Amino acid sequence: MIKIKRAYDPFSPDDGRRILVDGLWPRGIKKAGAHIDEWMKDIAPSAELRKWYAHDPAKWEEFRKKYKSELKTKPELVKKLKSEAAKGTVTLVFAARDAEHANAAVLKEILK
């Protein structure tokens, strides 16, 4: 099972393995209390794509296409996430306010 969850939402034992999929550590979150099992910053959108997108919902469809294209160049990371999900529940953790338009939503879509 694959879930997505904001880094600012409370930790739950039901989260399973928590993997941060952002390139930047979430502001105001201490690493000690984040309950992050792994930080896969290399699977995050490139800095250029992240800055261009700026979490503008009007750019969502184009962002999805561009991010999926970037992910095609990182098959080993996608394969690793799929492998983790095959073992049990994985929660893709991200910092964006809008869960529907976050990179984790694209990752979840690809991993299904």
N, C-alpha and C positions, 0 to 999 in steps of 0.2 A: 504494500500500500504506500502511496506517495501523497504527502500532504504539503501544503505551504502554510507558512506562518510568519508574521512579523516578529522581528527580534525584540520588539517592545511588548509583545503579548506574553502573558505568564507562561512559564514552563509547565509542561504536564508530562507525567510518566508515559502517557499514551502517545507522545511525540515520537517515540522510538529513537532512532539515530538522528541527531540534529546536525544538519550540514549547512553552514553559512555559504550562500552562493553569490554574495556581493563582493566586488573588488575592494571596497572600502569597509573598514570596521564601522558598525553603527555608532553614531554619536551618542555619548552619554551612557553607553553600556560598558560595564567593566568586564573584562575577559573572565575574571574569576567567577562571576555570578551569571554568566550568559548561558550556561548549559549547552555550549557548542561542542560537539564531538569532533568536528573537522571543519576547517575553513578552506573551501575550494575557490580561492579568489581567481584562479585562472579560467574558471568556467563562466565567470561574469562577463557581461558585455564589455567590449573595449572601452577605454576612456573616451575615445572620440565618439563612439556610438552613444554612450551614456550621456555625454555632454550635449550632443545633438538632440537626443530624445527629451531630456530634462523633464521626464514624467508628464509630458503633455499628451493627454488622451487623444487629441486630434491626430497625433503622429503614431498612435498605437499600431495600426496595421502595417505601416512601413517599418516601424521598429521591429515587429515580430519577424518580418521577412529578412531584415538585415541581421538580426540576432541569430535566426536559424541558419543563415548563411555562414556567420562566424562559427557557429557550433559545428558545422560540417568540417571545419579545419581542426577540430579538437575531438576526434572520435574516441580517443582513449579515455578522456574525461567523461564523456557521455556513457561509454561502456562501463566505467567504474561506478557511476551513479545507478545504472541499471542493475549492476551486480549487487550493490548494496540493497536496493529495493527488493531484489529477489530473495534476500535473506530475511527481510522483515520490514516493519514500518520505517520509513524515512521521511523526515520533515525537512523541506527546503526552507531555510530561514533567510529572510531578506529584511531590509530596513524601510523600503518605500511605504508611504502611507496608503497607497491605493493597491490593494492586493490583486484586483482584477487586471491591472495594467502594469504589473511588476515582472521583471525578468524571470522570477521563480514560476510564474504562471506559464510562461513559454516553455521552460524546462520541464514542468510537469506534463504539459501537452506532448512534448517530444518523447518523454519516458514512458508514456502509456502505451 
